[in-house]
Amino acid sequence: MPESLRVLMTRKMLICIFTGFSSGLPLYLLLNLLPAWLRSEGVDLKTIGFFALIQFPYTWKFLWSPFLDRYAMPVLGRRRGWILLMQIGLLFAIGMLGGLSPRDGIGPVLWLAALLALFSATQDIALDAYRRELLVEEELGLGNAVHVNAYRVAGLVPGSLSLILADLLPWSQVFWITAAFMLPGMLMVLLIREPAAVGVAPRTLREAVLEPFNEFVGRAGVRGALLVLAFIFLYKLGDSLCTALATPFYLDMGFTKTDIGLIAKHAGLWPAVIGALLGGLWMVRIGINRALWLFGVVQLVSILGFAWLAWLGPQALIGVEQRLALAGVIGLEALGVGLGTAAFVAFIARSTHPAYTATQFALFTSLAAVPRTFINASAGWLVEGLGWFSFFLLCTLLAVPGMLLLSRVAPWTEARAHAG
């Protein structure tokens, strides 16, 4: 059996499936189901775009990540205890969200959605730390690709199943059904063991805060550290903004919620799954550096498909041809994202030190979430000012700077030296 396939068929990779699903479900709810719910309730695009700001915990989670490195929950331990606590909070926050009414007042919806994001981001801190401590260096690329795959599969629940159910059931029932999909991850936490600790856990909160930063700057140097941080910020910028209002875009192009649930989400799922899996397998052979180059180009070019769909404009009559066009565009973009995200997450994992996984991983992923949280909040304003076509061209241009930094942070010629 080839080495890459041997690594794939292990218990560790099975655990990565559950970590990815548990991590992806609440985020895709915020990205897909929440905007669709708000739009169907008559909320305007500017307000929906502003809701991107509720994702601020994903950007600022590094601020409280030292607490997860320093303190452990009773019984389950430092990683599993925090994971299960946040999953319980997510289960109830998601279910209760559907009991609110955006028509009666947007405030309660905003606050509960923000709390949901807080639970989700904190769960991600513990999940990322657990996964980094679970995988050895040669498993990082494939393990994170499997995690990303499961992450994307989780999007089927709020992005497909829940949308279809919304045409049949009240929103209150839809949200509780969606919340129930947190249960598999909770079961996983009870069945797995804590990973073997690398180094000694921080003895004080001050040590938990300062040492991860000192280690990163000391290892990379000030200039090198800044370049890595800039790359993490920029690499997914164009793609993130491109999909910020994806569901409202499909609705504005004339597609129904069922079209989006059955066509758009499924057409986006399998190319993303295949892309992430192939990306992980290829990274075993070509290394993380070369994967970032190759997959980044595919990711950039695929954004232009949305510009083409916007150029066609809203369709008065949706037939087979229009549905195939939608499936093709989303499938190509998903393939690029699947490839690019697999390499990107592996790069982030490789950039952390195993002794400071929670804080360093949280810092890097928080920085990667900045575009999704703050820049994406301007998406509605940009669309209304530029129109959908020019908006997607802007997204393509914003994907270029991250690619230009690759020669400094992930040189092509050093691919094997840094292979994950």
HELIX and SHEET records of a PDB file:
HELIX    1   1 GLU A    3  LEU A    8  1                                   6    
HELIX    2   2 ARG A   11  TYR A   28  1                                  18    
HELIX    3   3 LEU A   29  LEU A   33  3                                   5    
HELIX    4   4 LEU A   34  SER A   40  1                                   7    
HELIX    5   5 LEU A   45  PHE A   50  1                                   6    
HELIX    6   6 PHE A   51  GLN A   55  5                                   5    
HELIX    7   7 PHE A   56  TRP A   60  1                                   5    
HELIX    8   8 LYS A   61  LEU A   63  5                                   3    
HELIX    9   9 SER A   65  ARG A   70  1                                   6    
HELIX   10  10 ARG A   80  LEU A   97  1                                  18    
HELIX   11  11 ILE A  106  LEU A  134  1                                  29    
HELIX   12  12 GLU A  137  GLU A  139  5                                   3    
HELIX   13  13 LEU A  140  ALA A  154  1                                  15    
HELIX   14  14 LEU A  156  LEU A  156  1                                   1    
HELIX   15  15 VAL A  157  LEU A  161  3                                   5    
HELIX   16  16 SER A  162  ALA A  166  1                                   5    
HELIX   17  17 TRP A  171  ALA A  179  1                                   9    
HELIX   18  18 ALA A  180  MET A  182  5                                   3    
HELIX   19  19 LEU A  183  LEU A  191  1                                   9    
HELIX   20  20 LEU A  205  LEU A  234  1                                  30    
HELIX   21  21 LEU A  237  CYS A  242  1                                   6    
HELIX   22  22 ALA A  246  ASP A  252  1                                   7    
HELIX   23  23 LYS A  257  ASP A  259  1                                   3    
HELIX   24  24 ILE A  260  ALA A  264  3                                   5    
HELIX   25  25 LYS A  265  SER A  302  1                                  38    
HELIX   26  26 LEU A  304  LEU A  312  1                                   9    
HELIX   27  27 VAL A  320  ARG A  350  1                                  31    
HELIX   28  28 PRO A  354  TYR A  356  5                                   3    
HELIX   29  29 THR A  357  THR A  373  1                                  17    
HELIX   30  30 ILE A  375  SER A  378  5                                   4    
HELIX   31  31 ALA A  379  LEU A  386  1                                   8    
HELIX   32  32 TRP A  388  LEU A  398  1                                  11    
HELIX   33  33 VAL A  400  LEU A  404  1                                   5    
HELIX   34  34 LEU A  406  VAL A  409  1                                   4    
HELIX   35  35 TRP A  412  GLU A  414  5                                   3    
HELIX   36  36 ARG A  416  HIS A  418  5                                   3    
END                                                                             
